[in-house]
Amino acid sequence: MSLKKYGRSIGIVIAMFFALLAGSSTASAQAVADADTFHPFNFAMLSDLHLSERKGPQRLERALEMISARKDIAFVIVLGDIVWDKDPEALKPILAKAGVPVHLVYGNNDWKWVNNGVYEKAFGPRDFTFTYANCTFIGMYDCLPKGHFPEDHKGDFSEQQWSWMEQQMETAKAKNSTHTFLAMHVPPAAPGAYDSWFSMYTKTEERFFALMEKYGADGGLFGHLHQSCEWKHGNIQCYVTPSCCWNFISRGKKVDSSFVRIVKVEKEKIIAELLPVHLDGETFTWETLANFYDVNNHPK
């Protein structure tokens, strides 16, 4: 081979190398961009697991198996009252049955384990944030110390939490988050709630919604009530998800039952579907739950 041809061959190889390198860099950059780009997705919500009560563990496992089998769920948010009184490490393999990340919000009945740091050591901080498909999710602990009923069933935040919450929403707005969700245990006053006491204090609710409106947050995710509620506060879509252990059918009557709410996030809207989670032989829906009240065998 002549020197001229040899040099040309080397030039071609070098050109191909840099072309491949540039292509690889472009692909990597595109992968990063895709992670920050909105696309429609689904996530699941569970609440009030009460794992030390009734058939709480069995109901949770069935719910997680159901979520895993769907193959269309990006992650799960648990909206408080885990009430797991065993080694927290033993709960991790159960949660793993979802097959997707599970984010835990803590509830008023988790106070003991939040107060002594056990839950936060095992599962993460009581206040947290994460992003998915250019949507921001802010989890908060809005529960008061246990021991002073009924005030310990109300919802409130410390001044440090208010400051942190606003910083997270401000960051989400600056990054042009497609949707911003706030998730916590105790809800604002929910239309149709059987007991209006079990909600945020009025001034807390007013300040909470004012901040959401200021920064364009448009999703509120709550538990605590052991019933289903769904409403709009201005442009904010709000959901109270029923329990995954037992639920109220009136102010005083409870039924063993479990539900999962599937939230479908689209660019222009947020919609949801409430699904029953049945143990063997169960056939209830949310609409028919009252028919399954058992006067001789019901949650206390």
QUIGI-V755089 format. One record per residue. N is the residue number from 1. RES is the residue in three letters. SS is DSSP state (h for helix, s for strand, l for the rest). PSI is psi in degrees with one decimal (999 if undefined). NEAR is the number of other ideal C-beta (glycine too) atoms within 12 Angstrom. Layout:
# QUIGI-V755089
((N & RES & SS & PSI & NEAR) (N & RES & SS & PSI & NEAR))
This chain:
# QUIGI-V755089
((1 & MET & l & 136.6 & 9) (2 & SER & l & 159.1 & 8) (3 & LEU & h & -36.7 & 9) (4 & LYS & h & -45.6 & 10) (5 & LYS & h & -38.7 & 11) (6 & TYR & h & -44.2 & 12) (7 & GLY & h & -37.3 & 13) (8 & ARG & h & -39.1 & 14) (9 & SER & h & -43.2 & 15) (10 & ILE & h & -39.9 & 15) (11 & GLY & h & -40.2 & 14) (12 & ILE & h & -44.8 & 14) (13 & VAL & h & -45.0 & 14) (14 & ILE & h & -41.6 & 14) (15 & ALA & h & -41.7 & 14) (16 & MET & h & -40.7 & 14) (17 & PHE & h & -48.5 & 14) (18 & PHE & h & -29.3 & 14) (19 & ALA & h & -44.4 & 14) (20 & LEU & h & -41.8 & 14) (21 & LEU & h & -43.8 & 14) (22 & ALA & h & -39.9 & 14) (23 & GLY & h & -41.0 & 14) (24 & SER & h & -42.6 & 14) (25 & SER & h & -40.4 & 14) (26 & THR & h & -42.1 & 14) (27 & ALA & h & -42.0 & 14) (28 & SER & h & -43.6 & 14) (29 & ALA & h & -38.6 & 14) (30 & GLN & h & -38.5 & 14) (31 & ALA & h & -42.4 & 13) (32 & VAL & h & -43.1 & 12) (33 & ALA & h & -41.8 & 14) (34 & ASP & h & -35.8 & 14) (35 & ALA & h & -25.8 & 16) (36 & ASP & l & 2.8 & 20) (37 & THR & l & 137.1 & 19) (38 & PHE & l & 140.0 & 23) (39 & HIS & l & 149.5 & 18) (40 & PRO & l & 144.1 & 23) (41 & PHE & s & 166.7 & 27) (42 & ASN & s & 144.7 & 31) (43 & PHE & s & 162.2 & 42) (44 & ALA & s & 146.3 & 43) (45 & MET & s & 133.3 & 49) (46 & LEU & s & 156.8 & 50) (47 & SER & l & 158.0 & 50) (48 & ASP & l & 64.3 & 49) (49 & LEU & l & -36.0 & 51) (50 & HIS & l & 59.7 & 38) (51 & LEU & l & -11.8 & 36) (52 & SER & l & 5.5 & 21) (53 & GLU & l & 150.9 & 27) (54 & ARG & l & -124.5 & 28) (55 & LYS & l & 37.0 & 28) (56 & GLY & h & -50.3 & 35) (57 & PRO & h & -42.7 & 29) (58 & GLN & h & -38.8 & 24) (59 & ARG & h & -39.5 & 38) (60 & LEU & h & -46.7 & 42) (61 & GLU & h & -41.9 & 27) (62 & ARG & h & -39.8 & 32) (63 & ALA & h & -44.0 & 46) (64 & LEU & h & -37.3 & 33) (65 & GLU & h & -39.9 & 24) (66 & MET & h & -42.8 & 30) (67 & ILE & h & -46.2 & 37) (68 & SER & h & -39.9 & 22) (69 & ALA & h & -23.2 & 19) (70 & ARG & h & -36.0 & 22) (71 & LYS & l & 15.3 & 12) (72 & ASP & l & 17.4 & 21) (73 & ILE & l & 127.5 & 34) (74 & ALA & l & -38.3 & 30) (75 & PHE & s & 171.2 & 33) (76 & VAL & s & 140.3 & 41) (77 & ILE & s & 124.3 & 44) (78 & VAL & s & 125.8 & 49) (79 & LEU & s & 37.8 & 51) (80 & GLY & l & 170.7 & 47) (81 & ASP & l & 62.9 & 46) (82 & ILE & l & -46.6 & 45) (83 & VAL & l & 52.9 & 37) (84 & TRP & l & 109.5 & 35) (85 & ASP & l & 17.9 & 21) (86 & LYS & l & -172.5 & 18) (87 & ASP & l & 122.3 & 15) (88 & PRO & l & -30.3 & 28) (89 & GLU & h & -26.7 & 16) (90 & ALA & h & -17.1 & 15) (91 & LEU & h & -26.0 & 31) (92 & LYS & h & -46.2 & 18) (93 & PRO & h & -24.6 & 14) (94 & ILE & h & -46.8 & 28) (95 & LEU & h & -31.7 & 35) (96 & ALA & h & -17.4 & 19) (97 & LYS & h & -15.2 & 22) (98 & ALA & h & -27.1 & 34) (99 & GLY & l & 3.4 & 21) (100 & VAL & l & 165.9 & 25) (101 & PRO & s & 142.6 & 22) (102 & VAL & s & 120.3 & 36) (103 & HIS & s & 126.1 & 35) (104 & LEU & s & 121.9 & 44) (105 & VAL & s & 143.4 & 48) (106 & TYR & l & 150.9 & 45) (107 & GLY & l & 179.9 & 48) (108 & ASN & h & -33.2 & 41) (109 & ASN & h & 0.3 & 36) (110 & ASP & h & 6.8 & 41) (111 & TRP & h & -45.7 & 27) (112 & LYS & h & -44.3 & 23) (113 & TRP & h & -24.1 & 34) (114 & VAL & h & -43.1 & 36) (115 & ASN & h & -37.7 & 19) (116 & ASN & l & 1.2 & 13) (117 & GLY & l & 0.2 & 17) (118 & VAL & h & -46.4 & 23) (119 & TYR & h & -43.5 & 33) (120 & GLU & h & -34.7 & 20) (121 & LYS & h & -38.1 & 15) (122 & ALA & h & -40.1 & 24) (123 & PHE & h & -9.0 & 28) (124 & GLY & l & 172.3 & 24) (125 & PRO & l & 157.0 & 23) (126 & ARG & l & -28.0 & 33) (127 & ASP & l & 127.6 & 30) (128 & PHE & s & 166.4 & 27) (129 & THR & s & 149.8 & 30) (130 & PHE & s & 163.2 & 26) (131 & THR & s & 150.5 & 28) (132 & TYR & s & 126.7 & 32) (133 & ALA & l & 47.0 & 26) (134 & ASN & l & 23.7 & 24) (135 & CYS & s & 142.3 & 37) (136 & THR & s & 134.4 & 38) (137 & PHE & s & 122.7 & 41) (138 & ILE & s & 114.5 & 42) (139 & GLY & s & 135.7 & 38) (140 & MET & l & 151.7 & 46) (141 & TYR & l & 107.3 & 39) (142 & ASP & l & 31.8 & 43) (143 & CYS & s & 148.5 & 41) (144 & LEU & l & 158.6 & 29) (145 & PRO & l & 142.4 & 19) (146 & LYS & l & 155.5 & 22) (147 & GLY & l & -8.5 & 13) (148 & HIS & l & 70.0 & 12) (149 & PHE & l & 139.4 & 14) (150 & PRO & l & 2.0 & 15) (151 & GLU & h & -28.8 & 18) (152 & ASP & h & 4.2 & 24) (153 & HIS & h & 4.8 & 33) (154 & LYS & l & 169.4 & 32) (155 & GLY & s & 136.8 & 40) (156 & ASP & l & 169.5 & 30) (157 & PHE & l & 152.4 & 32) (158 & SER & l & 165.7 & 18) (159 & GLU & h & -34.3 & 12) (160 & GLN & h & -38.1 & 14) (161 & GLN & h & -41.2 & 29) (162 & TRP & h & -43.8 & 22) (163 & SER & h & -45.4 & 15) (164 & TRP & h & -44.1 & 25) (165 & MET & h & -45.9 & 37) (166 & GLU & h & -38.8 & 26) (167 & GLN & h & -41.2 & 20) (168 & GLN & h & -41.4 & 33) (169 & MET & h & -37.0 & 33) (170 & GLU & h & -42.5 & 22) (171 & THR & h & -43.4 & 20) (172 & ALA & h & -42.6 & 33) (173 & LYS & h & -40.8 & 23) (174 & ALA & h & -30.3 & 14) (175 & LYS & l & 6.7 & 20) (176 & ASN & l & 46.3 & 18) (177 & SER & l & 132.1 & 32) (178 & THR & l & -45.6 & 31) (179 & HIS & l & 147.5 & 39) (180 & THR & s & 122.3 & 41) (181 & PHE & s & 140.8 & 44) (182 & LEU & s & 129.1 & 49) (183 & ALA & s & 130.2 & 49) (184 & MET & l & 173.0 & 49) (185 & HIS & l & -58.1 & 50) (186 & VAL & l & 126.6 & 45) (187 & PRO & l & 168.7 & 50) (188 & PRO & l & 175.4 & 39) (189 & ALA & l & 121.9 & 30) (190 & ALA & l & 125.3 & 34) (191 & PRO & l & 129.4 & 19) (192 & GLY & l & 2.6 & 18) (193 & ALA & l & 138.8 & 28) (194 & TYR & l & -31.2 & 26) (195 & ASP & l & 108.9 & 22) (196 & SER & l & -12.4 & 21) (197 & TRP & l & -35.5 & 22) (198 & PHE & l & 68.2 & 37) (199 & SER & l & 178.9 & 34) (200 & MET & s & 153.6 & 35) (201 & TYR & l & 151.1 & 22) (202 & THR & h & -45.5 & 17) (203 & LYS & h & -32.9 & 16) (204 & THR & h & -45.8 & 30) (205 & GLU & h & -43.9 & 30) (206 & GLU & h & -43.8 & 16) (207 & ARG & h & -38.1 & 24) (208 & PHE & h & -52.2 & 39) (209 & PHE & h & -33.5 & 27) (210 & ALA & h & -40.9 & 21) (211 & LEU & h & -42.9 & 32) (212 & MET & h & -43.1 & 37) (213 & GLU & h & -38.3 & 21) (214 & LYS & h & -39.6 & 19) (215 & TYR & h & 7.6 & 30) (216 & GLY & l & 19.9 & 25) (217 & ALA & l & 137.9 & 41) (218 & ASP & l & 13.7 & 32) (219 & GLY & s & 126.6 & 39) (220 & GLY & s & 124.0 & 46) (221 & LEU & s & 123.2 & 48) (222 & PHE & s & 166.2 & 51) (223 & GLY & l & -133.9 & 50) (224 & HIS & l & -37.3 & 45) (225 & LEU & l & -13.5 & 41) (226 & HIS & l & 42.8 & 48) (227 & GLN & l & 170.6 & 38) (228 & SER & l & 129.8 & 39) (229 & CYS & s & 146.1 & 38) (230 & GLU & s & 125.9 & 32) (231 & TRP & s & 168.8 & 21) (232 & LYS & s & 132.3 & 19) (233 & HIS & s & 96.3 & 28) (234 & GLY & l & -120.6 & 16) (235 & ASN & l & 7.9 & 20) (236 & ILE & s & 119.7 & 32) (237 & GLN & s & 123.8 & 31) (238 & CYS & s & 138.9 & 40) (239 & TYR & s & 134.1 & 42) (240 & VAL & s & 119.6 & 44) (241 & THR & l & 133.6 & 51) (242 & PRO & l & 171.0 & 45) (243 & SER & l & 154.6 & 51) (244 & CYS & l & 16.4 & 47) (245 & CYS & l & -56.6 & 40) (246 & TRP & s & 155.2 & 36) (247 & ASN & s & 152.3 & 42) (248 & PHE & s & 144.9 & 33) (249 & ILE & l & -8.4 & 29) (250 & SER & l & -175.4 & 17) (251 & ARG & l & -27.4 & 16) (252 & GLY & l & -10.7 & 15) (253 & LYS & l & 138.9 & 24) (254 & LYS & s & 151.1 & 31) (255 & VAL & s & 134.0 & 34) (256 & ASP & s & 122.2 & 36) (257 & SER & l & 160.6 & 46) (258 & SER & l & 146.0 & 44) (259 & PHE & s & 155.2 & 45) (260 & VAL & s & 137.9 & 44) (261 & ARG & s & 125.5 & 42) (262 & ILE & s & 120.4 & 32) (263 & VAL & s & 127.5 & 41) (264 & LYS & s & 116.0 & 24) (265 & VAL & s & 114.1 & 36) (266 & GLU & l & 166.8 & 19) (267 & LYS & l & -40.1 & 18) (268 & GLU & l & -5.8 & 13) (269 & LYS & l & 161.9 & 17) (270 & ILE & s & 123.5 & 34) (271 & ILE & s & 162.4 & 19) (272 & ALA & s & 158.3 & 30) (273 & GLU & s & 130.1 & 25) (274 & LEU & s & 123.0 & 31) (275 & LEU & s & 137.2 & 31) (276 & PRO & s & 149.4 & 32) (277 & VAL & l & 111.2 & 39) (278 & HIS & l & 134.1 & 24) (279 & LEU & l & 169.5 & 26) (280 & ASP & l & 128.1 & 10) (281 & GLY & l & -11.5 & 8) (282 & GLU & l & 146.5 & 22) (283 & THR & l & 8.2 & 13) (284 & PHE & l & 156.2 & 28) (285 & THR & l & 174.3 & 22) (286 & TRP & l & -37.3 & 31) (287 & GLU & l & -28.0 & 13) (288 & THR & l & 7.7 & 15) (289 & LEU & h & -36.3 & 33) (290 & ALA & h & -25.9 & 21) (291 & ASN & h & -12.3 & 16) (292 & PHE & h & 12.2 & 27) (293 & TYR & l & 130.2 & 23) (294 & ASP & l & 108.9 & 18) (295 & VAL & l & -24.5 & 10) (296 & ASN & l & -8.6 & 5) (297 & ASN & l & 88.0 & 14) (298 & HIS & l & 158.4 & 22) (299 & PRO & l & 143.1 & 26) (300 & LYS & l & 999 & 11))
